[in-house]
Amino acid sequence: MEVDILITNIGELLTMDKEGPVKGKQMAELPVQTDMAIGIQGGKVVWIGKSEESTSLSSSQIINAKGRLVTPGLVEAHTHLVFGGSREKELALKQQGVPYLEILKQGGGILSTVRATQHATYEELLEKALFHLDRMAMHGITTVEAKSGYGLEKDTELKQLKVVQEAAKKHPLDIVSTFLGAHAIPAHYKDDPEAFLEEMCELFDEIKRENLAEFVDIFTETGVFTVEQSRRYLLKAKEKGFGLKIHADEIDPLGGTELAVEVGAISGDHLAVATDEGIEKLANSETIGVILPGTSFYLGKDDYGRAREMIDAGCALAISTDFNPGSSVTENLQLIMSIAALKLKLSPEEIWHAVTVNAAYAIGRGDEAGTIAEGRKADIVIWDAPNYLYIPYHYGVNHANTVIKNGKVIYERQEIR
């Protein structure tokens, strides 16, 4: 058989090809194959077998994995990709113990990003988004969810979504778009959040008509939107044919986890303070919990959430960076894997499920991303690591050696000599 790319001499291979999403105790079961090879043709995996059997294949491009770990491309299930400006000046204030609400009063916080995003041109936002996508790709990510939410008014929200749409055309990574117009309450709507939500609802038809977003999201939290407001908003989005997501139970346990299950959201995200009832409902649902430990780490919190209890209860969990300019400023999902091990007490096996197959299902891509299987897209990472345990163990650096997206090598580590 002639193939475009033949990867040989794979040390450990994680195919992650269980029927997903993978829930509860099953997340700790991780089949590992050794001394394997993969054949890629036409952008897809066409052959998987032992290296010694790969002599039946021929290719003009043979990649010797040299005993390295090979896995599916990582799936990034929660990012705020498109934004203007940056907020590095806030770090010192946080170190001094200045509360976020005080930073907000001083003109910082999310509203400063909103202003910067409103003032940025389409071209500036696109260039910035492509830069961040490059970094994600270099770190082994091959599929990305991207939210709007730094417009808080019609024109800028649409501008963000159009940037995501154009970035998906220009960049090799697959991008899944989410409309998060209900990310915060603008100052001029602070006494009438219902009117603001109605304004965001007015965008649904245009977003759907122009195919600008697949999902609609809302931030359900104290000082933002209530459970009841969120329910009405999400159900309106569902009527328009959107999939649903929800930022929930990040700071106060308002019942956002329960709401995610109730409305049939594909994912409930954050969930740091989910209640016992919420965890039980999540475990008995098809909704996936997307856990964001980088946010707790960056904000200096002691409580990283209840991920361990969630898995023990039978939930399906994904892990993400929550890449954004205010509370988790990193494109390195590998670092988040280490934080998940150290702070969430998740096993390496659970973590690998959370950044591949489960993350894919959390963004509606369970049928094409997060696994290596014959007939699937060839989204594959060769790691500078001898085994899957090594990635969360050796933290803070980039372990990606070679990243293959849709059967093409898009990144190779360069040696310095």
C-alpha positions, 0 to 999 in steps of 0.5 A, a space after each residue: 500500500 502506498 501512503 502519504 506519510 508512514 510513522 514508524 517505530 512508535 514507542 507508546 501509542 494512545 489511540 483513545 478510540 473508545 466510544 465516548 465520551 468516557 465517564 467516571 472510572 473508565 477514564 482511568 482505563 487507558 489501553 497503550 500499544 507499543 512498537 506501532 506504526 501508522 499510515 496516513 493517506 489523503 489526510 486520514 489514517 488508513 492503517 495502524 499496526 505493528 512496526 514490523 508489519 509496516 514493511 507492506 507500506 511504502 511512502 515518500 515521507 517516512 517519519 521515524 518516531 524513534 521510540 517516542 510517545 504518539 497520541 491524537 492531537 490535543 483538543 482545546 474545549 474552551 478558549 476566548 481566542 479573539 480579544 484586543 489588548 492585554 492586561 499585564 498591568 493587573 498582575 501586580 494589583 492581584 499580587 497586592 491583593 486588590 480584589 477583582 471588583 476594585 480592579 474593575 472600578 479602576 477601569 481594568 478587568 473584563 471591561 478593559 478588554 471589551 474596550 480594547 476589542 471594540 476599538 481594534 480593527 477586524 484585521 488587528 483581531 485576526 492577526 492576533 488570533 492567528 498568532 495565538 492559534 500558531 502557539 496552540 498548534 506548536 503545543 500539540 493542539 489540533 482542534 480549538 473552540 473559540 468564543 466571542 464575548 468581549 464585545 457586549 454589543 452587537 457590532 463587536 460581537 459580530 466582528 469577533 465571530 467573523 474573525 473566528 470564521 476567517 481564522 478557520 479559513 486561514 489556519 490549519 487548525 479546526 475551529 469551533 465557534 461559540 457566541 458568548 455575547 452574554 459574558 458580562 453586563 455592560 455598564 449602561 445595562 447594569 440596572 436592566 440585564 434583561 434588556 441586554 440579553 434581549 439585545 443579544 438574542 436579536 443577533 441569533 438569526 444573523 449568526 445562524 444565517 451566516 453560520 458564525 457560531 455553532 454554540 451559544 454560551 452564557 456566564 451564570 454567576 453572582 453579579 452577572 446572569 441568574 439561573 432563571 435569566 440564563 435558562 430563558 436565554 439558552 432556551 431561546 438559543 436552542 429554539 434557533 437551532 444552536 447547541 448550548 454551553 454554559 459558564 457555571 458555578 465558578 464562584 458561587 454554587 447557584 445551580 448552574 451545573 443543574 441548569 446545564 443538564 436541564 437544558 441539554 447543554 453539550 457542556 457545563 464549564 468551570 463547575 468549581 463549586 458544583 453542588 452534590 446535586 449538580 454532580 449527581 445530575 451531571 453524572 447521569 447526563 450526556 453533558 460534559 464538565 469542562 474543568 479549567 484549573 489554569 484559572 484557579 492557578 492564575 488567580 491564586 486560588 486555593 480551591 481548584 474544584 471538585 473534579 476528583 469527586 466528579 469522576 468518582 461519581 461517574 461524570 465525563 470531564 474535559 480539561 481546558 486552558 480557558 485561554 483569555 487575557 484576564 484569568 488564564 493567559 496561556 496557550 499551553 494545554 500541556 501545562 494545564 495537564 500538569 496542574 490537573 495532576 498536581 491540584 485536581 489530583 487526576 491520574 495521567 490516564 484520566 488527564 489524557 481522556 480529558 484533553 482528547 476524546 472527552 474534549 472533542 465531545 465537549 465541542 461536538 467533534 467526538 466523531 472526528 477529533 480526539 482519537 486515532 482510528 482508521 478512517 479518521 482525520 490524521 490529527 497526530 502528535 509525536 512527543 519528545 517523551 518516552 511514555 504518556 506519564 511524562 507529559 504531566 510530570 515534566 511541567 512548564 515546557 513544550 514537549 511536542 516534537 511533530 504535529 500533524 493536522 489533517 495528514 500534513 506536518 504543520 510543526 516540527 521542533 527545530 534542534 539548536 546546535 
